[in-house]
Amino acid sequence: MFKDSYKHQGKRKQLIEKLKSKGISSENVLNAINQIPRHLFMDSSFEDFAYQDKAFPIAEGQTISQPFTVAFQTQLLEVKKNDKILEIGTGSGFQTAVLCELGAQVFSIERQQKLYKSTKRFLEKLGYRPKYLSFGDGYKGLPDYAPFDKIIVTAGAPFVPKPLMAQLKINGRLVIPVGEDPQIMTLFIRKGQSKFDKHTFGEFRFVPLLENKN
Ligand code: SAH
């Protein structure tokens, strides 16, 4: 039903080389991305461009993140098998799939209902099994399922939501692009109840993390 041709696989190999040349060194992350048919996560009219290192529009005015950005954020997370990971902004589900490939238990929140529904169905069809996909507000995190080993935010956050800090385990990692436009990629490592180490990694551009009106 879903076609992943030699041509797609060949282009994917080239994308992996590109990511390496841009400084992605984690073999686990590169292997995971090499397993995933990114062209299926996008509108078929963009299929020929799926393995360029670019972001593309998806439904509901949202985007599928640039492969380099996905790789960079995932590398910062230092994912280990069975890690409990919360993702904010399910979107196309591509980042969700990367975390699943790495053997994580993935929880993900999306605020656009149509996108939430279509991506849930699509990931099931592809055979990915995230632990829980939630339709809701990422600013609140998922208190019922906390704490998490890692949290990844895939939309631009004007500030760091307090609930996300609170839902991180000690020694847990939160990767979040912070700011209006552009955002600064930021890694927080929780060192104690209220002690966080902070590291920054330069400018990125994301669609905004929106607050829910309801
Ligand atoms: N991880 C996605 C990136 C999608 S873009 C991928 O790999 O394709 C960011 C997503 O965050 C969008 O789908 C947007 O609808 C969603 N989003 C924005 N604000 C949100 C919020 N407050 N809670 C949950 N999701 C949100």
Boltz pocket constraint, residues with backbone or C-beta under 6 A from the ligand:
constraints:
  - pocket:
      binder: B
      contacts: [[A, 62], [A, 63], [A, 64], [A, 65], [A, 88], [A, 89], [A, 90], [A, 91], [A, 92], [A, 93], [A, 94], [A, 95], [A, 96], [A, 109], [A, 110], [A, 111], [A, 112], [A, 115], [A, 136], [A, 137], [A, 138], [A, 139], [A, 154], [A, 155], [A, 207], [A, 208], [A, 209], [A, 210], [A, 211], [A, 212]]
      max_distance: 6.0
